[in-house]
Amino acid sequence: MISKVLIANRGEIALRVILACKELGLGTVAVHSEADRDALHVRYADEDVCIGPALAKQSYLSISSIIAAAEITGADAIHPGYGFLAENPHFAEIVGECQLTFIGPSPNAIRLMGDKAKARETAKAAGVPILPGSDGPVRTIEDALEVARTIGFPIILKASAGGGGRGMRICPDETTLQSAYETARSEAERAFGVADVYLEKYLQHPRHIEIQVFGDTHGRVVSLGERECSIQRRHQKLIEESPSPVVDQTIRQRMGDAAIKLCQAVSYVNAGTIEFLYQDGEFYFMEMNTRIQVEHPVTEEVTGIDLVKEQICVANGEPLSVPFGEFHLRGHAMEFRINAEDPVTFAPNPGKIREFHAPGGPGVRIDTAAYRDYVVPPHYDSLIAKLIIRGKDRPETIARARRALDSFVIEGVKTTIPLHRAILDDPRFVRGDFSTRFMEEFEF
Ligand code: MV4
């Protein structure tokens, strides 16, 4: 039985996990770097351990320091949050070998889905729709050209070890593929230590729609509906919402069933996300994320399920609390990622928050570890708050989001608040008529 949880993370997600532990009556251990001594996750936890210098490699990514902190404090479980070590199969394995409970999926599931070419093959074998493309990595340029000619251009080259948009090359024709193949491979080798690339038909204006899934140790897997994540820039999501403006009950059922089939094929346990590309009424498997995601609150708000508490209970061996039978999405929710960065250039803008006033009122939730006089360190991700809005429908959610953003005061650092406010006045956004290219065309 879990009684004390070490949170191997920082910022809003560390705080989010601590809140869930408190509600479950569990003890909490925060770990922090030297740059995070004054961080809220440290103050909210029952115990805290400094695990190293500011540089993530020497603290939040240091497996030995984190395991040592768990042993010193007598923690019996580790929640990895998102980012850092959350999808490191080696870390999950070591946690288990140290007789600690990893609050997440098995090392094998993490490893399998971390290889994007293998994930694609697993999806195909499970009967989940995928885009036309190569079976596994393409070994030679001749191989690549043959597959491309068969499926037709444009195609996209993706690094097997990549994901989240890193190591991709779009090729509109044979000439670009000729030159992109080797550069993509050497880039992948340099970035991930594995040169393998695979090939897919390239969709010109897809939506990114993902399904939240959850499996337990009793063999049950559920789908908890979709999140629309097309509003992003440079592969950083800006706004997520559920339900998607384009997903009806039929598509939701089909996507959910496909997601469940994939999870069952790999005996998936704990929270996960299946990402799909959606275009012209069809959806295709893209990747699976084997962690709790930044945007999980959107699903929490429309399902009423506390996903982080559910993660801990499932790691404890309990069956999923989600009732059997039809789940339903109630109302609408949106999340706005508020980053300490220039809203025009997206350059990080760390520094001291001189004024901080968060909005409240009906349908407003804020997940943050920031406060007035908090100094946003330059060493980590620039996310400082998530504004999560719920309404009875999309129009009410948009109206609430506008008034919440209008009264959200953050001074001292530049933030993405004005950008969000402008997006909420865009007619295409308001109509729900957009693809992953929305921000390329958006004028701020
Ligand atoms: C694609 C695609 C179009 N066609 N694959 C980007 C992130 C990585 N997970 C895969 N990505 C894409 N894969 C095919 N076959 C377009 C993208 C893509 C994208 C996907 C989701 C959200 C934003 C995106 C922005 C640019 C490209």
Residues whose N, C-alpha, C, O or C-beta is under 5 A from the ligand:
A	BS01	MV4	L131 I156 G163 G164 G165 E200 K201 Y202 L203 H208 C229 T436
